[in-house]
Amino acid sequence: MNLLFISLGCDKNLVDSEVMLGLVEKRGYKIVDDEREADIIVINTCCFIHDAKEESIQTILEMAEYKKGGRLKALVVTGCLAQRYQNEILKEIPEVDAVLGTASYHKIAETIEAALRGGGFLELADINGLPFVDTKRLVTTGGHFAYLKIAEGCDKHCTYCIIPKLRGNYRSVPIERLLKEAKELAEQGVKELILVAQETTIYGRDLYGEKSLHILLKELCKISGIRWIRLLYCYPEEMDDRLIQVIKEEKKICHYLDLPIQHSEDEILKRMGRRTTKEQLISLIRKLREEIPDIVLRTTLITGFPGETTEQHEKLLAFVDEMEFERLGVFTYSPEEDTPAADFPGQVPEEEKEERRAQVMELQQEIVFEQAEEMTGKEVLVMIEGKVADENAYVGRTYMDAPGVDGLIFINTDRELMSGDFAKVTVTGAAEYDLIGELSDEFTK
């Protein structure tokens, strides 16, 4: 039978989707990419913020239409929206045949079979469980890079975030399981591992009694075939000297760090339930740049958090201007039901949130464009992502850019390159967030 899989939301969700794809392919289902050809559709949903929730609901409704007179026999909804609104989905959208919770993705094949037998099936497990799947994932990222989810859940309970209620407490995946998965990915041709979790920096504390990310990284660096290891979702308060030194010393670890700080002002950080102060953030950023001069720092910010004043927003702008983050994303605050912040006084009007976001992004554009211009003439190592259609040019990424969220580099060349190749490229110019370059005389694969 033909099966279409739709994965929405974050890269952690994508890993779950790839695990499920591996399981259903092993059961003999044929994976297709056209809903009109599908006998079964599985939607792995997200509901982290309002826009993500709306996208998930809209996708379910669109796919439900194929139950009406089409060939579609089963519609299965999984992921965070399924975990949060399982009964509402089955009641309000009768075309949905089965709902699968966030800690039950290892039962996807059984759930599909139940859905084919008849509608209304619900599969929920303890959200503090940690499913174990021995089947190889079906990597959907092109084959040369893959995400490695090192933990599930979160203990932080930030006041704006619903994730702990949907994903449970923080549970680290044992090192031996991660090393086995990483080796399998390397054998499939993966050259860049991107470590993800709700928070990567406290990895291992629940299993081994202390933070062990530095130990995991050293072991991953020993795997042959892996050339880049990238860290995402590193909470600033959990960065320690052991981790900084491993990043500094191990050649495979990209000098790139994703530090989601959310704001700069102490009063807002405290209301958010964050565990850092402005002074601590500045101290950490300066230390990282001192220890690793070529490090690229990515962060995310929230504008319009309840109670944020114009003065606090202006101070945030000044902070961004001073810190000059190489990469930065901005979200407007999204009030989510069942979170403390949704009931906070001082809710900021939507228009004001958007205006503040636009001001931060405009400032960040100036910073990034200036940094990009300064790259002209420099030689960089690039992972080739693919060929530009109908042109003698390729697109790739440097260590400074994570896939999907950062910029690209376009390389003009007559030489034939393959996705996953590494090439030395001289930067010749910039186009907004992206770089332009040409192959260096000292070309490498």
Helices and strands as residue ranges (DSSP letters): E 2-7, H 11-26, E 30-32, G 35-37, E 40-45, H 50-64, G 65-67, E 74-79, H 80-84, H 86-92, E 98-100, G 105-107, H 108-117, E 121-123, E 145-149, E 151-152, H 163-167, E 171-172, H 175-187, E 192-196, H 205-208, H 213-220, E 228-231, G 236-238, H 241-249, E 253-258, H 266-272, H 278-291, E 296-303, H 310-323, E 327-332, G 340-343, H 350-374, E 379-387, E 393-397, E 409-412, E 422-431, E 434-439
